[in-house]
Amino acid sequence: MNVRIPFFLLFAMSGLSVSAKDAFEVDRFDTKAGELAITFIGHGSLMIEFAGKVIQVDPFSNLADYSQFPKADLVLITHEHGDHLDWKALDPVLTPQTQLVVTETVAKNLGPVTGRVTILHNGDTTTLLGLPIEAVPAYNIVHLRDNGQPFHPKGSGNGYIITFGSKRVYIAADTENTPEMKGMRDIDIAFLPMNLPYTMTPEMVADAAKAFRPKILYPYHYGDTDTSRLTELMRGEKGIEVRIRKMS
C-alpha cells in the first residue's frame, strides 16, 4: 500500500515541532522489512525514514529550516555544488554518530565534520545501518558549459541506489541518461533530474526510464521544466507509474 501524508501531520504524530513553513508531501511504501517513507522537500532534497532511521539526501537550506528536522542517522551527498552540499542545512542534522556517504570531491570540501564519513567512487558499494548502498556515475554527455566542459564531469558525482528491505531506490543526482543508468535493472523507485540545461530533458528521462524500467518514476530537481511533457511521453508505458511531486 502506498499512502501520501502531508509532512506537518508526520511532525504532529511524532511529537516534533510544527514550525516548518511548508507542509511537505510524503509517500509511504510497504517493504518486507517495514514501512518506507519518502518526504519530498524539493529540488534535489529528500528525507527518507525506514526502520527507525532518518536519511537526508542533499539537504538544502533554501527549502526548509533543517533545525526543525530530526537528526540524521545517514546523509547522502551526491556532489559538491552548493545546492547539494550546503553547510547551513547539513550542520543542524548531524550528530557524532551520523554516517555520511560522499564523493571524493565533496570530502575535500567538507572540512571538519561531525559524523563518520565514507567516500564512495563511481561503482563502489557499501553497507551502512544495514542498508546496501551503491554509487552510480552521474555526469553530463550532451549539456556543456560555454567553455565546452560538462556541467557535471564524469567521475565527480554519484547517484545512489539504496536497498530498503525489498525496495531498491535510485536517486540519480545531477546526470543525463548515461549508459550506466540505462543498464540498471530491478529498480523499484527512481528519482531522475529534469532541470535544464544542467541535467535531462523530458525526452532523456523517458528514454532512460523505458530502458531500465523502474516501477515508480519521480522526476525531481526539475526547476521550470514542464513535467506534463514527461507524463505525455510515458503515457501508455505499462509497468512504470509516473508520479509528480513538488520537487522543482
Secondary structure, 3 states (H helix, E strand, C coil): CCEECCHHHHHHHHCCCCCCCCCCEEEEEEECCEEEEEEEEECCEEEEEECCEEEEECCCCCCCCHHHCCCCCEEECCCCCCCCCCHHHHHHHCCCCCEEEECHHHHHHHCCCCCEEEECCCCCEEEECCEEEEEEEECCCCCECCCCCECCCCCCEEEEEEEECCEEEEECCCCCCCHHHHCCCCCCEEEEECCCCCCCCHHHHHHHHHHHCCCEEEEECCCCCCHHHHHHHHCCCCCCEECCCCCC
